[in-house]
Amino acid sequence: MTPSTSAADTRYFLYEVSGLNNYKQPANDNYTTRPIDNVFIQVPYNRMNEKMRSIMRMGGTIVSIRPLTKNLPQGE
């Protein structure tokens, strides 16, 4: 028998996240850094809470969460 895949195992969500800079602010206040644009992270349903906590620990802010849907070509 093949194991069945539940709907929760195949669902993915797209997190839009702001505030994740790839570099640290210099100690000298004379320098300014340009904030990096929002990033998009694809997250499986069963790891949503874990990823939310990880983003918060890194100083990011989740701007939006959207479900990802499969876009199958016409006729399939």
Rosetta blueprint (number, residue, H / E / L):
1 M L
2 T L
3 P L
4 S L
5 T L
6 S L
7 A H
8 A H
9 D H
10 T H
11 R L
12 Y E
13 F E
14 L E
15 Y E
16 E E
17 V E
18 S E
19 G L
20 L L
21 N L
22 N L
23 Y L
24 K L
25 Q L
26 P L
27 A L
28 N L
29 D L
30 N L
31 Y L
32 T L
33 T L
34 R L
35 P L
36 I L
37 D L
38 N L
39 V E
40 F E
41 I E
42 Q E
43 V E
44 P E
45 Y H
46 N H
47 R H
48 M H
49 N H
50 E H
51 K H
52 M H
53 R H
54 S H
55 I H
56 M H
57 R H
58 M L
59 G L
60 G L
61 T E
62 I E
63 V E
64 S E
65 I E
66 R E
67 P E
68 L E
69 T L
70 K L
71 N L
72 L L
73 P L
74 Q L
75 G L
76 E L
